[in-house]
Amino acid sequence: MAEYVASKGEYHDNFQDASVRAALSRPAQTRLFDRADWLAPLHAAAFEDQPLQLLQLRQPMGEIWLPLVQENAGKLKALANWYSFRWSPLFYALEDPAFRLPLLRDAAVALRSRARAVTFSPLAESDAQQMRTAFTAAGWQVDVEQCDENHILHVNGRSFEEYWVQRPGKLRSTVKRKGKSGAVTLRILDHFDEAAWADYQTVYARSWKPEEGSPDFLKTIARIEGAHGALRLGLAYIDGTCVAAQFWTCEHGEALIHKLAYDERHAKASAGTLLTHALFRHVIDEDKVDLVDYGTGSDAYKRDWMEAVRPRFRLTAMRPFHPANWPEMIRSSLGRALAPLVRRADNV
């Protein structure tokens, strides 16, 4: 086993340094949300006024990276927002997972000189548990709470037809009836196309969805993923007009559903449902994925398509001896103490 030596770490304020490009490259990080290709455009689009604080700790056996931003004086937070299905501590060239916890603990120690409080979300349960252990050991006061949920489908080797026959009868009936008319024409692209993306944006603007927070960011991601064949852009047309659109990505056995929208003027055609049906068929039968991930949020329609729910967590770490943290720590402690009483009152 390689020797472990404590590391103080260093911070990067950009994604252009050679060490950043190597550690957060596509070959090094298999998940979309862990790569500079995702993090750099996200920072530029959504956190332009919050300086990047990209913490790196090197060890002989590998490295850990924490993509963070400066929220305000003394407070850092994860470089993630509603576009991010999850945020994770990133490891590079680390072959032995036994070193993850020591590296996390070193990162927690290093952060003490940079911040009085740090917030991480959305975290998978395994990351939340490991980070709680590491930050507690490093002397932080740690609070973990569920902040969201993530709907997923484990394909478990099924064909699309084997999956489809297990969907709710109402959903299957809708697809059968609406598909039989032939009124809706479907396209699925695995590359970026300017005209197709314009159709996507037009449909989104006409949908029930709120105004898109960072449309240029999504376009950048679609262009990058399209260049690598990971884009799955689904479009539905009626009489040549695009009436539904969905933005997925697919790689390493996982399909991610980022955005979907339909033109409400054509709601009766169920073009969005037909498009979702076609995309599920495509990623299951052609891409042979093991997992379909519908992202965060508790939208009821996700239950028709997915079969499992994973919690997502927020971890807040505060330096207990920093006076500026005391009011928030007191509120948090009172909240935990009063929670059982509130639940008891609700059940009376």
Contacts in CASP RR format, 6 or more apart in sequence:
PFRMAT RR
TARGET T0000
AUTHOR 0000-0000-0000
METHOD contacts of the structure
MODEL  1
MAEYVASKGEYHDNFQDASVRAALSRPAQTRLFDRADWLAPLHAAAFEDQ
PLQLLQLRQPMGEIWLPLVQENAGKLKALANWYSFRWSPLFYALEDPAFR
LPLLRDAAVALRSRARAVTFSPLAESDAQQMRTAFTAAGWQVDVEQCDEN
HILHVNGRSFEEYWVQRPGKLRSTVKRKGKSGAVTLRILDHFDEAAWADY
QTVYARSWKPEEGSPDFLKTIARIEGAHGALRLGLAYIDGTCVAAQFWTC
EHGEALIHKLAYDERHAKASAGTLLTHALFRHVIDEDKVDLVDYGTGSDA
YKRDWMEAVRPRFRLTAMRPFHPANWPEMIRSSLGRALAPLVRRADNV
1 96 0 8 1.000
1 98 0 8 1.000
2 59 0 8 1.000
2 60 0 8 1.000
2 61 0 8 1.000
2 96 0 8 1.000
2 99 0 8 1.000
3 60 0 8 1.000
4 59 0 8 1.000
4 61 0 8 1.000
4 99 0 8 1.000
4 102 0 8 1.000
5 59 0 8 1.000
5 60 0 8 1.000
6 106 0 8 1.000
6 109 0 8 1.000
7 57 0 8 1.000
7 58 0 8 1.000
7 59 0 8 1.000
7 106 0 8 1.000
7 110 0 8 1.000
8 57 0 8 1.000
8 110 0 8 1.000
9 55 0 8 1.000
9 56 0 8 1.000
9 57 0 8 1.000
9 58 0 8 1.000
9 106 0 8 1.000
9 107 0 8 1.000
9 110 0 8 1.000
10 55 0 8 1.000
10 56 0 8 1.000
10 57 0 8 1.000
11 53 0 8 1.000
11 54 0 8 1.000
11 55 0 8 1.000
11 56 0 8 1.000
11 114 0 8 1.000
12 19 0 8 1.000
12 20 0 8 1.000
12 52 0 8 1.000
12 54 0 8 1.000
12 56 0 8 1.000
13 51 0 8 1.000
13 52 0 8 1.000
13 53 0 8 1.000
13 54 0 8 1.000
14 20 0 8 1.000
14 52 0 8 1.000
15 21 0 8 1.000
15 24 0 8 1.000
15 36 0 8 1.000
15 39 0 8 1.000
15 40 0 8 1.000
15 43 0 8 1.000
15 52 0 8 1.000
15 54 0 8 1.000
19 56 0 8 1.000
20 36 0 8 1.000
20 54 0 8 1.000
20 56 0 8 1.000
21 36 0 8 1.000
22 28 0 8 1.000
22 92 0 8 1.000
23 29 0 8 1.000
23 56 0 8 1.000
23 63 0 8 1.000
23 65 0 8 1.000
23 90 0 8 1.000
23 92 0 8 1.000
23 93 0 8 1.000
24 34 0 8 1.000
24 35 0 8 1.000
24 36 0 8 1.000
24 39 0 8 1.000
24 65 0 8 1.000
24 90 0 8 1.000
24 92 0 8 1.000
25 35 0 8 1.000
25 36 0 8 1.000
26 35 0 8 1.000
26 37 0 8 1.000
26 228 0 8 1.000
28 92 0 8 1.000
28 93 0 8 1.000
29 35 0 8 1.000
29 90 0 8 1.000
29 92 0 8 1.000
30 251 0 8 1.000
30 252 0 8 1.000
31 88 0 8 1.000
31 252 0 8 1.000
32 38 0 8 1.000
32 225 0 8 1.000
32 230 0 8 1.000
32 249 0 8 1.000
32 251 0 8 1.000
32 256 0 8 1.000
33 39 0 8 1.000
33 80 0 8 1.000
33 84 0 8 1.000
33 85 0 8 1.000
33 86 0 8 1.000
33 87 0 8 1.000
33 88 0 8 1.000
34 88 0 8 1.000
34 90 0 8 1.000
37 221 0 8 1.000
37 224 0 8 1.000
38 221 0 8 1.000
39 67 0 8 1.000
39 79 0 8 1.000
41 217 0 8 1.000
41 220 0 8 1.000
41 221 0 8 1.000
41 224 0 8 1.000
42 79 0 8 1.000
42 80 0 8 1.000
42 81 0 8 1.000
42 83 0 8 1.000
42 84 0 8 1.000
42 217 0 8 1.000
43 52 0 8 1.000
43 69 0 8 1.000
43 79 0 8 1.000
44 217 0 8 1.000
45 214 0 8 1.000
45 216 0 8 1.000
45 217 0 8 1.000
45 220 0 8 1.000
46 81 0 8 1.000
46 83 0 8 1.000
46 213 0 8 1.000
46 214 0 8 1.000
46 217 0 8 1.000
47 69 0 8 1.000
47 79 0 8 1.000
47 81 0 8 1.000
50 69 0 8 1.000
50 70 0 8 1.000
50 71 0 8 1.000
51 69 0 8 1.000
51 70 0 8 1.000
52 67 0 8 1.000
52 68 0 8 1.000
52 69 0 8 1.000
52 70 0 8 1.000
52 79 0 8 1.000
53 68 0 8 1.000
53 69 0 8 1.000
53 70 0 8 1.000
53 76 0 8 1.000
53 114 0 8 1.000
54 65 0 8 1.000
54 66 0 8 1.000
54 67 0 8 1.000
54 68 0 8 1.000
55 65 0 8 1.000
55 66 0 8 1.000
55 68 0 8 1.000
55 107 0 8 1.000
55 110 0 8 1.000
55 111 0 8 1.000
55 114 0 8 1.000
56 63 0 8 1.000
56 64 0 8 1.000
56 65 0 8 1.000
57 63 0 8 1.000
57 64 0 8 1.000
57 103 0 8 1.000
57 106 0 8 1.000
57 107 0 8 1.000
57 110 0 8 1.000
59 99 0 8 1.000
59 103 0 8 1.000
61 94 0 8 1.000
61 95 0 8 1.000
61 96 0 8 1.000
61 99 0 8 1.000
62 91 0 8 1.000
62 92 0 8 1.000
62 93 0 8 1.000
62 94 0 8 1.000
62 95 0 8 1.000
62 99 0 8 1.000
62 103 0 8 1.000
63 91 0 8 1.000
63 92 0 8 1.000
63 93 0 8 1.000
63 94 0 8 1.000
63 103 0 8 1.000
64 89 0 8 1.000
64 90 0 8 1.000
64 91 0 8 1.000
64 92 0 8 1.000
64 94 0 8 1.000
64 100 0 8 1.000
64 103 0 8 1.000
64 104 0 8 1.000
64 106 0 8 1.000
64 107 0 8 1.000
65 89 0 8 1.000
65 90 0 8 1.000
65 91 0 8 1.000
65 92 0 8 1.000
66 89 0 8 1.000
66 90 0 8 1.000
66 107 0 8 1.000
66 111 0 8 1.000
67 78 0 8 1.000
67 79 0 8 1.000
67 87 0 8 1.000
67 90 0 8 1.000
68 76 0 8 1.000
68 77 0 8 1.000
68 78 0 8 1.000
68 79 0 8 1.000
68 118 0 8 1.000
69 76 0 8 1.000
69 77 0 8 1.000
69 78 0 8 1.000
69 79 0 8 1.000
70 76 0 8 1.000
71 77 0 8 1.000
71 119 0 8 1.000
74 114 0 8 1.000
74 115 0 8 1.000
74 116 0 8 1.000
74 117 0 8 1.000
74 324 0 8 1.000
75 115 0 8 1.000
75 116 0 8 1.000
75 117 0 8 1.000
75 118 0 8 1.000
75 119 0 8 1.000
76 111 0 8 1.000
76 114 0 8 1.000
76 115 0 8 1.000
76 117 0 8 1.000
76 118 0 8 1.000
76 119 0 8 1.000
77 118 0 8 1.000
77 119 0 8 1.000
77 120 0 8 1.000
78 87 0 8 1.000
78 119 0 8 1.000
78 120 0 8 1.000
78 121 0 8 1.000
79 87 0 8 1.000
80 86 0 8 1.000
80 87 0 8 1.000
80 121 0 8 1.000
80 122 0 8 1.000
82 296 0 8 1.000
83 214 0 8 1.000
83 217 0 8 1.000
83 218 0 8 1.000
83 258 0 8 1.000
84 122 0 8 1.000
85 122 0 8 1.000
85 150 0 8 1.000
85 256 0 8 1.000
85 293 0 8 1.000
85 295 0 8 1.000
85 296 0 8 1.000
86 122 0 8 1.000
86 123 0 8 1.000
86 124 0 8 1.000
86 127 0 8 1.000
86 150 0 8 1.000
86 312 0 8 1.000
87 120 0 8 1.000
87 121 0 8 1.000
87 122 0 8 1.000
87 123 0 8 1.000
88 123 0 8 1.000
88 124 0 8 1.000
88 127 0 8 1.000
89 100 0 8 1.000
89 103 0 8 1.000
89 104 0 8 1.000
89 107 0 8 1.000
89 127 0 8 1.000
89 131 0 8 1.000
91 100 0 8 1.000
91 103 0 8 1.000
94 100 0 8 1.000
94 103 0 8 1.000
100 130 0 8 1.000
101 130 0 8 1.000
101 133 0 8 1.000
101 134 0 8 1.000
104 130 0 8 1.000
104 131 0 8 1.000
104 133 0 8 1.000
104 134 0 8 1.000
104 135 0 8 1.000
105 134 0 8 1.000
105 137 0 8 1.000
105 138 0 8 1.000
107 134 0 8 1.000
108 131 0 8 1.000
108 134 0 8 1.000
108 135 0 8 1.000
108 137 0 8 1.000
108 138 0 8 1.000
108 139 0 8 1.000
108 140 0 8 1.000
108 317 0 8 1.000
109 138 0 8 1.000
111 118 0 8 1.000
111 317 0 8 1.000
112 138 0 8 1.000
112 139 0 8 1.000
112 140 0 8 1.000
112 319 0 8 1.000
115 319 0 8 1.000
116 318 0 8 1.000
116 319 0 8 1.000
116 322 0 8 1.000
116 324 0 8 1.000
116 325 0 8 1.000
117 316 0 8 1.000
117 317 0 8 1.000
117 318 0 8 1.000
117 319 0 8 1.000
117 322 0 8 1.000
117 325 0 8 1.000
117 328 0 8 1.000
118 140 0 8 1.000
118 316 0 8 1.000
118 317 0 8 1.000
119 314 0 8 1.000
119 315 0 8 1.000
119 316 0 8 1.000
119 317 0 8 1.000
120 131 0 8 1.000
120 314 0 8 1.000
120 315 0 8 1.000
120 316 0 8 1.000
120 317 0 8 1.000
121 147 0 8 1.000
121 148 0 8 1.000
121 312 0 8 1.000
121 313 0 8 1.000
121 314 0 8 1.000
121 315 0 8 1.000
122 147 0 8 1.000
122 148 0 8 1.000
122 150 0 8 1.000
122 296 0 8 1.000
122 312 0 8 1.000
122 313 0 8 1.000
122 314 0 8 1.000
123 131 0 8 1.000
123 312 0 8 1.000
123 313 0 8 1.000
123 314 0 8 1.000
123 315 0 8 1.000
124 310 0 8 1.000
124 312 0 8 1.000
124 313 0 8 1.000
125 310 0 8 1.000
125 311 0 8 1.000
125 313 0 8 1.000
128 144 0 8 1.000
128 313 0 8 1.000
128 315 0 8 1.000
131 142 0 8 1.000
131 315 0 8 1.000
132 142 0 8 1.000
132 144 0 8 1.000
132 315 0 8 1.000
135 142 0 8 1.000
135 315 0 8 1.000
135 317 0 8 1.000
136 142 0 8 1.000
139 319 0 8 1.000
139 320 0 8 1.000
140 317 0 8 1.000
140 318 0 8 1.000
140 319 0 8 1.000
140 320 0 8 1.000
141 317 0 8 1.000
141 318 0 8 1.000
141 319 0 8 1.000
141 320 0 8 1.000
141 325 0 8 1.000
141 329 0 8 1.000
142 315 0 8 1.000
142 316 0 8 1.000
142 317 0 8 1.000
143 315 0 8 1.000
143 316 0 8 1.000
143 318 0 8 1.000
143 332 0 8 1.000
144 313 0 8 1.000
144 314 0 8 1.000
144 315 0 8 1.000
144 316 0 8 1.000
145 313 0 8 1.000
145 314 0 8 1.000
146 311 0 8 1.000
146 312 0 8 1.000
146 313 0 8 1.000
146 314 0 8 1.000
147 312 0 8 1.000
147 313 0 8 1.000
147 314 0 8 1.000
148 296 0 8 1.000
148 297 0 8 1.000
148 298 0 8 1.000
148 311 0 8 1.000
148 312 0 8 1.000
149 296 0 8 1.000
149 297 0 8 1.000
149 298 0 8 1.000
149 309 0 8 1.000
149 310 0 8 1.000
149 311 0 8 1.000
149 312 0 8 1.000
150 293 0 8 1.000
150 294 0 8 1.000
150 295 0 8 1.000
150 296 0 8 1.000
150 297 0 8 1.000
150 309 0 8 1.000
150 310 0 8 1.000
150 311 0 8 1.000
150 312 0 8 1.000
151 293 0 8 1.000
151 294 0 8 1.000
151 295 0 8 1.000
151 297 0 8 1.000
151 302 0 8 1.000
151 303 0 8 1.000
151 305 0 8 1.000
151 306 0 8 1.000
151 308 0 8 1.000
151 309 0 8 1.000
152 291 0 8 1.000
152 292 0 8 1.000
152 293 0 8 1.000
152 294 0 8 1.000
152 306 0 8 1.000
152 307 0 8 1.000
152 308 0 8 1.000
152 309 0 8 1.000
152 310 0 8 1.000
153 163 0 8 1.000
153 291 0 8 1.000
153 292 0 8 1.000
153 294 0 8 1.000
153 305 0 8 1.000
153 306 0 8 1.000
153 307 0 8 1.000
153 308 0 8 1.000
154 290 0 8 1.000
154 291 0 8 1.000
154 307 0 8 1.000
154 308 0 8 1.000
155 163 0 8 1.000
155 284 0 8 1.000
155 289 0 8 1.000
155 290 0 8 1.000
155 291 0 8 1.000
155 292 0 8 1.000
156 290 0 8 1.000
157 290 0 8 1.000
158 284 0 8 1.000
159 284 0 8 1.000
159 285 0 8 1.000
160 280 0 8 1.000
160 281 0 8 1.000
160 284 0 8 1.000
160 285 0 8 1.000
163 280 0 8 1.000
163 284 0 8 1.000
164 172 0 8 1.000
164 277 0 8 1.000
164 280 0 8 1.000
164 281 0 8 1.000
165 172 0 8 1.000
167 304 0 8 1.000
167 305 0 8 1.000
168 304 0 8 1.000
171 273 0 8 1.000
171 304 0 8 1.000
171 305 0 8 1.000
174 270 0 8 1.000
174 273 0 8 1.000
175 270 0 8 1.000
175 273 0 8 1.000
175 274 0 8 1.000
175 277 0 8 1.000
178 184 0 8 1.000
178 269 0 8 1.000
178 270 0 8 1.000
178 271 0 8 1.000
178 273 0 8 1.000
178 274 0 8 1.000
179 274 0 8 1.000
183 238 0 8 1.000
183 269 0 8 1.000
184 236 0 8 1.000
184 237 0 8 1.000
184 238 0 8 1.000
184 243 0 8 1.000
184 269 0 8 1.000
184 271 0 8 1.000
184 274 0 8 1.000
184 275 0 8 1.000
185 236 0 8 1.000
185 237 0 8 1.000
185 238 0 8 1.000
185 240 0 8 1.000
186 234 0 8 1.000
186 235 0 8 1.000
186 236 0 8 1.000
186 237 0 8 1.000
186 274 0 8 1.000
186 275 0 8 1.000
186 278 0 8 1.000
187 196 0 8 1.000
187 234 0 8 1.000
187 235 0 8 1.000
187 236 0 8 1.000
187 237 0 8 1.000
188 232 0 8 1.000
188 233 0 8 1.000
188 234 0 8 1.000
188 235 0 8 1.000
188 278 0 8 1.000
188 279 0 8 1.000
188 282 0 8 1.000
189 196 0 8 1.000
189 231 0 8 1.000
189 232 0 8 1.000
189 233 0 8 1.000
189 234 0 8 1.000
189 235 0 8 1.000
190 226 0 8 1.000
190 229 0 8 1.000
190 230 0 8 1.000
190 231 0 8 1.000
190 232 0 8 1.000
190 233 0 8 1.000
191 226 0 8 1.000
191 227 0 8 1.000
191 229 0 8 1.000
191 231 0 8 1.000
192 222 0 8 1.000
192 223 0 8 1.000
192 225 0 8 1.000
192 226 0 8 1.000
192 227 0 8 1.000
192 231 0 8 1.000
192 233 0 8 1.000
193 233 0 8 1.000
196 233 0 8 1.000
196 235 0 8 1.000
197 219 0 8 1.000
197 222 0 8 1.000
197 233 0 8 1.000
199 235 0 8 1.000
199 242 0 8 1.000
199 245 0 8 1.000
200 233 0 8 1.000
200 235 0 8 1.000
200 242 0 8 1.000
200 245 0 8 1.000
200 247 0 8 1.000
200 261 0 8 1.000
201 215 0 8 1.000
202 242 0 8 1.000
203 242 0 8 1.000
203 243 0 8 1.000
203 244 0 8 1.000
203 245 0 8 1.000
203 261 0 8 1.000
203 262 0 8 1.000
203 263 0 8 1.000
204 212 0 8 1.000
204 215 0 8 1.000
204 245 0 8 1.000
204 259 0 8 1.000
204 261 0 8 1.000
206 261 0 8 1.000
206 263 0 8 1.000
206 264 0 8 1.000
206 265 0 8 1.000
207 261 0 8 1.000
207 262 0 8 1.000
207 263 0 8 1.000
207 264 0 8 1.000
208 261 0 8 1.000
208 264 0 8 1.000
209 261 0 8 1.000
212 218 0 8 1.000
218 247 0 8 1.000
218 258 0 8 1.000
218 259 0 8 1.000
221 249 0 8 1.000
221 258 0 8 1.000
222 231 0 8 1.000
222 233 0 8 1.000
222 247 0 8 1.000
225 231 0 8 1.000
225 249 0 8 1.000
228 251 0 8 1.000
230 249 0 8 1.000
230 250 0 8 1.000
230 251 0 8 1.000
231 247 0 8 1.000
231 248 0 8 1.000
231 249 0 8 1.000
232 248 0 8 1.000
232 249 0 8 1.000
232 250 0 8 1.000
232 255 0 8 1.000
232 279 0 8 1.000
232 282 0 8 1.000
232 283 0 8 1.000
232 287 0 8 1.000
233 245 0 8 1.000
233 246 0 8 1.000
233 247 0 8 1.000
233 248 0 8 1.000
234 245 0 8 1.000
234 246 0 8 1.000
234 247 0 8 1.000
234 248 0 8 1.000
234 275 0 8 1.000
234 278 0 8 1.000
234 279 0 8 1.000
235 242 0 8 1.000
235 244 0 8 1.000
235 245 0 8 1.000
235 275 0 8 1.000
236 242 0 8 1.000
236 243 0 8 1.000
236 244 0 8 1.000
236 245 0 8 1.000
236 262 0 8 1.000
236 271 0 8 1.000
236 272 0 8 1.000
236 274 0 8 1.000
236 275 0 8 1.000
237 243 0 8 1.000
238 266 0 8 1.000
238 269 0 8 1.000
238 271 0 8 1.000
242 263 0 8 1.000
243 262 0 8 1.000
243 263 0 8 1.000
243 265 0 8 1.000
243 266 0 8 1.000
243 269 0 8 1.000
243 271 0 8 1.000
243 272 0 8 1.000
244 260 0 8 1.000
244 261 0 8 1.000
244 262 0 8 1.000
244 263 0 8 1.000
244 266 0 8 1.000
244 271 0 8 1.000
244 272 0 8 1.000
244 274 0 8 1.000
244 275 0 8 1.000
245 260 0 8 1.000
245 261 0 8 1.000
245 262 0 8 1.000
245 275 0 8 1.000
246 257 0 8 1.000
246 259 0 8 1.000
246 260 0 8 1.000
246 261 0 8 1.000
246 272 0 8 1.000
246 275 0 8 1.000
246 276 0 8 1.000
246 279 0 8 1.000
247 258 0 8 1.000
247 259 0 8 1.000
247 260 0 8 1.000
248 255 0 8 1.000
248 256 0 8 1.000
248 257 0 8 1.000
248 258 0 8 1.000
248 279 0 8 1.000
248 283 0 8 1.000
249 255 0 8 1.000
249 256 0 8 1.000
249 258 0 8 1.000
250 256 0 8 1.000
250 283 0 8 1.000
250 287 0 8 1.000
250 289 0 8 1.000
253 287 0 8 1.000
253 288 0 8 1.000
253 289 0 8 1.000
253 290 0 8 1.000
253 291 0 8 1.000
254 289 0 8 1.000
254 290 0 8 1.000
254 291 0 8 1.000
254 292 0 8 1.000
254 293 0 8 1.000
255 279 0 8 1.000
255 283 0 8 1.000
255 287 0 8 1.000
255 289 0 8 1.000
255 291 0 8 1.000
255 292 0 8 1.000
255 293 0 8 1.000
256 293 0 8 1.000
256 295 0 8 1.000
257 292 0 8 1.000
257 293 0 8 1.000
257 294 0 8 1.000
257 295 0 8 1.000
260 272 0 8 1.000
260 275 0 8 1.000
260 276 0 8 1.000
262 271 0 8 1.000
262 272 0 8 1.000
263 271 0 8 1.000
276 305 0 8 1.000
280 292 0 8 1.000
280 305 0 8 1.000
283 289 0 8 1.000
283 292 0 8 1.000
284 292 0 8 1.000
292 305 0 8 1.000
292 306 0 8 1.000
294 302 0 8 1.000
294 305 0 8 1.000
294 306 0 8 1.000
296 312 0 8 1.000
316 332 0 8 1.000
318 325 0 8 1.000
318 328 0 8 1.000
318 329 0 8 1.000
319 325 0 8 1.000
320 329 0 8 1.000
END
